[in-house]
Amino acid sequence: MSDSNPSTLSDLNTIVSLFREADRIVISTHTRPDGDAIGSQLGLGNYLKSKGKQVRMINSDPSPYNLEWLPGSKDIEIYEGSLAQVEFITKADLVVVLDTNVEDRLGSPGKSLRNSPGTKLLIDHHTSPEQWFDHMYRRESASSTAELLFEIMAHWDVEAISYEVAAPFYVAIMTDTGSFRFSNVTPELHHIIAQLMDRGSLDPSLLHAGVYDKKSIEGIRLLSKVLSTIELHFDGLVGTVLVTRRMLQDTGASVEETDGFVNQVLSIEGVAVAMIFTETERGTKVSFRSKGDFHVHKWAQHYGGGGHRNASGAFIYGSLENAFKKTLDSAHQFISIPVADESSDLSSEDAAYLNSLMNSQKN
């Protein structure tokens, strides 16, 4: 069922039994949640509520604005450490962690979730999980966490999959597969999508529009600035873009609106790896995306991050300039680059371009 650590995994019968026997269930996902995180959380939460379970969905960060229309989204709580939240987590029969497998990525509720006396269950498709979970249902080759959740729900009671379950799951899978264009899309996944459409009476055009056709003017202005920073490296194999704090200030856009920007770079002909460098007060967030056999998860892990083989992220303390240079300098350790460019030091042209860009942002 999984790519590694088979002894830590539980089968479908065991997972379903955990849900059947639990009454109080808390569900959480990673910081800055994306479509798979929120869609999986809502789909599972709505399903369990239909089974009469007491469910609370508690996250560190708010949902992206373009996912707030999903059924049940208003029930997601932001962790404040209140007595009621801590008490529910402490008394929960089952603690479910979705779409991430390390405590730090859970953000503010992470410690409380890990220390809960309740059974801890991980459902995820990322690499290298921490070992504090009592049960895991995971497969790195899965397209999304929602795909794994559908397997569980279908094994339990497929008839209970309503619109409130199907719509979030569909959105989760759609967003984590790049609208069904990534290499993790399989015939089996299309069969799952067909069942979701049927059981939820879904209109794919409306769901797609709800996610991707909700752009703010500030977000569009930010995209324009970000795309102006596109640079290609290693004979066009690697593409990069930058998001500076000044760009965010000038446009009034939120950092959440950068979601998907890196895919614009990956769409360039010849680019196999794309990176977006987002400047913050404490350092730089680096998001990696890649195609096919150009795996980037170990590259991200080198800087303390992680993720999927073709979609990962890391955080590098220090300046954006330092993160940019450091990441490109290490490219040859993690991907096959053209022989002529085996040295990944920035060219004088690249260095001059980056300096001029950063100087212009400070003016």
C-alpha positions as a Python dict, from the first residue, in 0.01 Angstrom:
ca = {
    (1, 'M'): (0, 0, 0),
    (2, 'S'): (293, 235, 50),
    (3, 'D'): (636, 313, -79),
    (4, 'S'): (823, 275, 250),
    (5, 'N'): (799, 175, 617),
    (6, 'P'): (522, -85, 563),
    (7, 'S'): (531, -181, 932),
    (8, 'T'): (396, 163, 1028),
    (9, 'L'): (94, 139, 801),
    (10, 'S'): (-261, 31, 873),
    (11, 'D'): (-500, -133, 630),
    (12, 'L'): (-841, -1, 529),
    (13, 'N'): (-1029, -220, 775),
    (14, 'T'): (-822, -83, 1064),
    (15, 'I'): (-862, 279, 952),
    (16, 'V'): (-1239, 245, 913),
    (17, 'S'): (-1259, 83, 1258),
    (18, 'L'): (-1078, 382, 1407),
    (19, 'F'): (-1338, 617, 1264),
    (20, 'R'): (-1630, 392, 1356),
    (21, 'E'): (-1524, 359, 1719),
    (22, 'A'): (-1431, 725, 1777),
    (23, 'D'): (-1691, 974, 1895),
    (24, 'R'): (-1487, 1293, 1939),
    (25, 'I'): (-1260, 1360, 1642),
    (26, 'V'): (-1031, 1655, 1573),
    (27, 'I'): (-894, 1714, 1222),
    (28, 'S'): (-602, 1941, 1136),
    (29, 'T'): (-375, 2018, 843),
    (30, 'H'): (-67, 2220, 757),
    (31, 'T'): (7, 2591, 781),
    (32, 'R'): (-95, 2807, 484),
    (33, 'P'): (-335, 2531, 374),
    (34, 'D'): (-381, 2468, 2),
    (35, 'G'): (-662, 2308, -195),
    (36, 'D'): (-577, 1950, -101),
    (37, 'A'): (-542, 2039, 267),
    (38, 'I'): (-873, 2227, 294),
    (39, 'G'): (-1065, 2004, 53),
    (40, 'S'): (-951, 1689, 233),
    (41, 'Q'): (-1030, 1836, 574),
    (42, 'L'): (-1378, 1951, 476),
    (43, 'G'): (-1465, 1635, 285),
    (44, 'L'): (-1364, 1417, 579),
    (45, 'G'): (-1523, 1647, 837),
    (46, 'N'): (-1855, 1664, 653),
    (47, 'Y'): (-1855, 1287, 605),
    (48, 'L'): (-1791, 1217, 972),
    (49, 'K'): (-2059, 1463, 1082),
    (50, 'S'): (-2307, 1276, 863),
    (51, 'K'): (-2214, 968, 1066),
    (52, 'G'): (-2308, 1143, 1390),
    (53, 'K'): (-1952, 1213, 1507),
    (54, 'Q'): (-1848, 1515, 1714),
    (55, 'V'): (-1598, 1683, 1484),
    (56, 'R'): (-1384, 1996, 1516),
    (57, 'M'): (-1156, 2113, 1237),
    (58, 'I'): (-874, 2324, 1384),
    (59, 'N'): (-593, 2485, 1183),
    (60, 'S'): (-309, 2727, 1242),
    (61, 'D'): (-392, 2952, 945),
    (62, 'P'): (-707, 3067, 762),
    (63, 'S'): (-824, 2903, 441),
    (64, 'P'): (-735, 3069, 109),
    (65, 'Y'): (-1003, 3318, 7),
    (66, 'N'): (-1082, 3124, -311),
    (67, 'L'): (-1179, 2816, -108),
    (68, 'E'): (-1407, 2984, 142),
    (69, 'W'): (-1716, 2885, -59),
    (70, 'L'): (-1663, 2513, -4),
    (71, 'P'): (-1935, 2348, 207),
    (72, 'G'): (-1848, 2350, 577),
    (73, 'S'): (-1565, 2605, 544),
    (74, 'K'): (-1716, 2827, 814),
    (75, 'D'): (-1673, 2542, 1062),
    (76, 'I'): (-1293, 2549, 1034),
    (77, 'E'): (-1147, 2709, 1346),
    (78, 'I'): (-819, 2897, 1384),
    (79, 'Y'): (-626, 2771, 1683),
    (80, 'E'): (-613, 3026, 1963),
    (81, 'G'): (-526, 2795, 2250),
    (82, 'S'): (-864, 2857, 2413),
    (83, 'L'): (-981, 2634, 2696),
    (84, 'A'): (-1254, 2488, 2475),
    (85, 'Q'): (-1010, 2400, 2195),
    (86, 'V'): (-746, 2252, 2424),
    (87, 'E'): (-1011, 2054, 2613),
    (88, 'F'): (-1157, 1908, 2293),
    (89, 'I'): (-813, 1810, 2164),
    (90, 'T'): (-721, 1657, 2500),
    (91, 'K'): (-1044, 1457, 2521),
    (92, 'A'): (-1055, 1358, 2153),
    (93, 'D'): (-1075, 988, 2079),
    (94, 'L'): (-905, 1039, 1746),
    (95, 'V'): (-663, 1308, 1622),
    (96, 'V'): (-643, 1311, 1241),
    (97, 'V'): (-356, 1489, 1065),
    (98, 'L'): (-398, 1546, 692),
    (99, 'D'): (-161, 1638, 409),
    (100, 'T'): (148, 1687, 627),
    (101, 'N'): (349, 1452, 844),
    (102, 'V'): (557, 1666, 1080),
    (103, 'E'): (460, 1859, 1392),
    (104, 'D'): (621, 2186, 1284),
    (105, 'R'): (411, 2205, 969),
    (106, 'L'): (94, 2197, 1180),
    (107, 'G'): (182, 2535, 1324),
    (108, 'S'): (29, 2660, 1649),
    (109, 'P'): (-187, 2354, 1736),
    (110, 'G'): (93, 2108, 1656),
    (111, 'K'): (216, 2050, 2011),
    (112, 'S'): (-137, 2006, 2151),
    (113, 'L'): (-227, 1761, 1875),
    (114, 'R'): (87, 1555, 1923),
    (115, 'N'): (48, 1545, 2302),
    (116, 'S'): (-320, 1451, 2295),
    (117, 'P'): (-391, 1119, 2473),
    (118, 'G'): (-617, 1026, 2181),
    (119, 'T'): (-516, 797, 1897),
    (120, 'K'): (-312, 982, 1635),
    (121, 'L'): (-386, 900, 1270),
    (122, 'L'): (-190, 1029, 971),
    (123, 'I'): (-342, 1035, 622),
    (124, 'D'): (-91, 1178, 378),
    (125, 'H'): (108, 1136, 58),
    (126, 'H'): (434, 1312, 147),
    (127, 'T'): (775, 1159, 210),
    (128, 'S'): (956, 1097, 541),
    (129, 'P'): (680, 1105, 807),
    (130, 'E'): (762, 1158, 1172),
    (131, 'Q'): (701, 852, 1385),
    (132, 'W'): (469, 984, 1659),
    (133, 'F'): (153, 869, 1483),
    (134, 'D'): (-23, 556, 1610),
    (135, 'H'): (-158, 470, 1265),
    (136, 'M'): (-80, 582, 912),
    (137, 'Y'): (-262, 550, 584),
    (138, 'R'): (-23, 692, 330),
    (139, 'R'): (106, 635, -21),
    (140, 'E'): (358, 869, -177),
    (141, 'S'): (241, 785, -528),
    (142, 'A'): (-114, 902, -453),
    (143, 'S'): (-221, 1215, -636),
    (144, 'S'): (-348, 1379, -319),
    (145, 'T'): (-458, 1321, 36),
    (146, 'A'): (-817, 1336, -89),
    (147, 'E'): (-756, 1032, -310),
    (148, 'L'): (-656, 833, -1),
    (149, 'L'): (-956, 963, 192),
    (150, 'F'): (-1190, 857, -87),
    (151, 'E'): (-1048, 504, -62),
    (152, 'I'): (-1132, 504, 309),
    (153, 'M'): (-1481, 649, 265),
    (154, 'A'): (-1561, 410, -20),
    (155, 'H'): (-1447, 114, 190),
    (156, 'W'): (-1664, 232, 479),
    (157, 'D'): (-1986, 352, 312),
    (158, 'V'): (-1969, 493, -39),
    (159, 'E'): (-2340, 574, -28),
    (160, 'A'): (-2269, 839, 238),
    (161, 'I'): (-2065, 1049, -8),
    (162, 'S'): (-2287, 1352, -69),
    (163, 'Y'): (-2223, 1687, -239),
    (164, 'E'): (-2076, 1817, 89),
    (165, 'V'): (-1814, 1543, 70),
    (166, 'A'): (-1769, 1512, -306),
    (167, 'A'): (-1719, 1882, -387),
    (168, 'P'): (-1430, 1936, -141),
    (169, 'F'): (-1265, 1609, -248),
    (170, 'Y'): (-1297, 1703, -616),
    (171, 'V'): (-1138, 2044, -552),
    (172, 'A'): (-862, 1883, -347),
    (173, 'I'): (-772, 1641, -626),
    (174, 'M'): (-811, 1903, -899),
    (175, 'T'): (-573, 2147, -731),
    (176, 'D'): (-308, 1889, -637),
    (177, 'T'): (-296, 1749, -990),
    (178, 'G'): (-277, 2084, -1171),
    (179, 'S'): (-629, 2034, -1305),
    (180, 'F'): (-550, 1670, -1388),
    (181, 'R'): (-239, 1738, -1595),
    (182, 'F'): (39, 1613, -1363),
    (183, 'S'): (205, 1272, -1386),
    (184, 'N'): (25, 1153, -1070),
    (185, 'V'): (-303, 1125, -1265),
    (186, 'T'): (-397, 763, -1330),
    (187, 'P'): (-693, 575, -1479),
    (188, 'E'): (-788, 479, -1122),
    (189, 'L'): (-795, 845, -1024),
    (190, 'H'): (-1029, 928, -1313),
    (191, 'H'): (-1255, 651, -1188),
    (192, 'I'): (-1262, 818, -846),
    (193, 'I'): (-1344, 1152, -1008),
    (194, 'A'): (-1631, 990, -1199),
    (195, 'Q'): (-1774, 854, -874),
    (196, 'L'): (-1743, 1193, -703),
    (197, 'M'): (-1920, 1363, -992),
    (198, 'D'): (-2196, 1104, -986),
    (199, 'R'): (-2256, 1090, -611),
    (200, 'G'): (-2226, 1465, -559),
    (201, 'S'): (-2403, 1568, -882),
    (202, 'L'): (-2101, 1790, -946),
    (203, 'D'): (-2059, 2046, -1221),
    (204, 'P'): (-1682, 2055, -1289),
    (205, 'S'): (-1701, 2391, -1466),
    (206, 'L'): (-1852, 2556, -1158),
    (207, 'L'): (-1598, 2398, -924),
    (208, 'H'): (-1307, 2501, -1145),
    (209, 'A'): (-1441, 2856, -1173),
    (210, 'G'): (-1489, 2877, -798),
    (211, 'V'): (-1121, 2804, -743),
    (212, 'Y'): (-943, 2961, -1038),
    (213, 'D'): (-1168, 3242, -1161),
    (214, 'K'): (-1169, 3434, -835),
    (215, 'K'): (-879, 3677, -868),
    (216, 'S'): (-844, 4016, -705),
    (217, 'I'): (-711, 4312, -902),
    (218, 'E'): (-432, 4329, -645),
    (219, 'G'): (-341, 3967, -716),
    (220, 'I'): (-328, 4029, -1091),
    (221, 'R'): (-101, 4330, -1039),
    (222, 'L'): (124, 4119, -820),
    (223, 'L'): (138, 3847, -1086),
    (224, 'S'): (251, 4105, -1339),
    (225, 'K'): (538, 4215, -1116),
    (226, 'V'): (638, 3859, -1031),
    (227, 'L'): (644, 3744, -1393),
    (228, 'S'): (874, 4034, -1478),
    (229, 'T'): (1141, 3863, -1264),
    (230, 'I'): (1148, 3537, -1462),
    (231, 'E'): (1500, 3406, -1514),
    (232, 'L'): (1611, 3082, -1682),
    (233, 'H'): (1921, 2891, -1570),
    (234, 'F'): (2123, 2590, -1686),
    (235, 'D'): (2030, 2622, -2053),
    (236, 'G'): (1665, 2682, -1967),
    (237, 'L'): (1622, 2372, -1753),
    (238, 'V'): (1548, 2570, -1435),
    (239, 'G'): (1324, 2874, -1410),
    (240, 'T'): (1288, 3115, -1118),
    (241, 'V'): (1068, 3404, -1010),
    (242, 'L'): (1080, 3631, -706),
    (243, 'V'): (819, 3776, -471),
    (244, 'T'): (959, 4061, -263),
    (245, 'R'): (796, 4225, 36),
    (246, 'R'): (798, 4551, -161),
    (247, 'M'): (589, 4390, -437),
    (248, 'L'): (328, 4285, -182),
    (249, 'Q'): (323, 4632, -28),
    (250, 'D'): (300, 4812, -362),
    (251, 'T'): (15, 4597, -497),
    (252, 'G'): (-175, 4544, -172),
    (253, 'A'): (-201, 4172, -253),
    (254, 'S'): (-177, 3901, 9),
    (255, 'V'): (96, 3640, -6),
    (256, 'E'): (-176, 3372, -41),
    (257, 'E'): (-246, 3509, -389),
    (258, 'T'): (93, 3384, -508),
    (259, 'D'): (-44, 3030, -502),
    (260, 'G'): (0, 2888, -850),
    (261, 'F'): (241, 3155, -972),
    (262, 'V'): (526, 2904, -991),
    (263, 'N'): (326, 2694, -1238),
    (264, 'Q'): (348, 2982, -1485),
    (265, 'V'): (724, 2929, -1490),
    (266, 'L'): (694, 2551, -1517),
    (267, 'S'): (479, 2595, -1826),
    (268, 'I'): (769, 2750, -2019),
    (269, 'E'): (894, 2515, -2290),
    (270, 'G'): (1210, 2337, -2180),
    (271, 'V'): (1174, 2420, -1810),
    (272, 'A'): (1174, 2104, -1595),
    (273, 'V'): (1216, 2268, -1253),
    (274, 'A'): (1058, 2594, -1140),
    (275, 'M'): (1113, 2782, -815),
    (276, 'I'): (945, 3081, -658),
    (277, 'F'): (1135, 3270, -388),
    (278, 'T'): (908, 3459, -149),
    (279, 'E'): (1072, 3714, 79),
    (280, 'T'): (946, 3737, 439),
    (281, 'E'): (1058, 3923, 751),
    (282, 'R'): (1255, 3624, 879),
    (283, 'G'): (1386, 3478, 557),
    (284, 'T'): (1281, 3332, 223),
    (285, 'K'): (1026, 3065, 142),
    (286, 'V'): (1130, 2856, -158),
    (287, 'S'): (867, 2655, -345),
    (288, 'F'): (989, 2390, -590),
    (289, 'R'): (786, 2242, -876),
    (290, 'S'): (908, 1997, -1136),
    (291, 'K'): (811, 1767, -1420),
    (292, 'G'): (853, 1393, -1463),
    (293, 'D'): (1170, 1240, -1323),
    (294, 'F'): (1315, 1570, -1205),
    (295, 'H'): (1246, 1511, -836),
    (296, 'V'): (1285, 1808, -601),
    (297, 'H'): (1187, 1675, -256),
    (298, 'K'): (1546, 1596, -158),
    (299, 'W'): (1651, 1943, -271),
    (300, 'A'): (1392, 2092, -36),
    (301, 'Q'): (1491, 1851, 243),
    (302, 'H'): (1850, 1977, 211),
    (303, 'Y'): (1722, 2310, 345),
    (304, 'G'): (1499, 2164, 615),
    (305, 'G'): (1184, 2137, 404),
    (306, 'G'): (1012, 1857, 218),
    (307, 'G'): (706, 1756, 23),
    (308, 'H'): (629, 1554, -288),
    (309, 'R'): (878, 1439, -546),
    (310, 'N'): (751, 1704, -788),
    (311, 'A'): (624, 1967, -545),
    (312, 'S'): (816, 2067, -233),
    (313, 'G'): (908, 2364, -23),
    (314, 'A'): (1165, 2493, 224),
    (315, 'F'): (1242, 2800, 433),
    (316, 'I'): (1587, 2958, 427),
    (317, 'Y'): (1679, 3213, 691),
    (318, 'G'): (1853, 3527, 575),
    (319, 'S'): (1816, 3753, 276),
    (320, 'L'): (1638, 3673, -47),
    (321, 'E'): (1966, 3723, -234),
    (322, 'N'): (2136, 3465, -14),
    (323, 'A'): (1853, 3211, -54),
    (324, 'F'): (1847, 3261, -430),
    (325, 'K'): (2222, 3209, -472),
    (326, 'K'): (2246, 2924, -220),
    (327, 'T'): (1964, 2727, -383),
    (328, 'L'): (2096, 2761, -736),
    (329, 'D'): (2450, 2683, -623),
    (330, 'S'): (2329, 2347, -493),
    (331, 'A'): (2129, 2251, -804),
    (332, 'H'): (2388, 2007, -934),
    (333, 'Q'): (2355, 1799, -616),
    (334, 'F'): (1989, 1718, -680),
    (335, 'I'): (1913, 1735, -1053),
    (336, 'S'): (2097, 1646, -1371),
    (337, 'I'): (2205, 1970, -1533),
    (338, 'P'): (2375, 2025, -1868),
    (339, 'V'): (2747, 1940, -1866),
    (340, 'A'): (2839, 2287, -1982),
    (341, 'D'): (2669, 2430, -1673),
    (342, 'E'): (2792, 2185, -1409),
    (343, 'S'): (2904, 2481, -1200),
    (344, 'S'): (2582, 2635, -1073),
    (345, 'D'): (2736, 2961, -954),
    (346, 'L'): (2532, 3256, -1066),
    (347, 'S'): (2660, 3411, -1384),
    (348, 'S'): (2770, 3772, -1372),
    (349, 'E'): (2458, 3858, -1571),
    (350, 'D'): (2229, 3680, -1322),
    (351, 'A'): (2403, 3839, -1025),
    (352, 'A'): (2378, 4185, -1179),
    (353, 'Y'): (2011, 4130, -1263),
    (354, 'L'): (1924, 4018, -910),
    (355, 'N'): (2110, 4311, -754),
    (356, 'S'): (1938, 4560, -982),
    (357, 'L'): (1599, 4408, -905),
    (358, 'M'): (1652, 4419, -530),
    (359, 'N'): (1781, 4775, -547),
    (360, 'S'): (1477, 4884, -747),
    (361, 'Q'): (1248, 4728, -488),
    (362, 'K'): (1414, 4929, -212),
    (363, 'N'): (1368, 5262, -389),
}
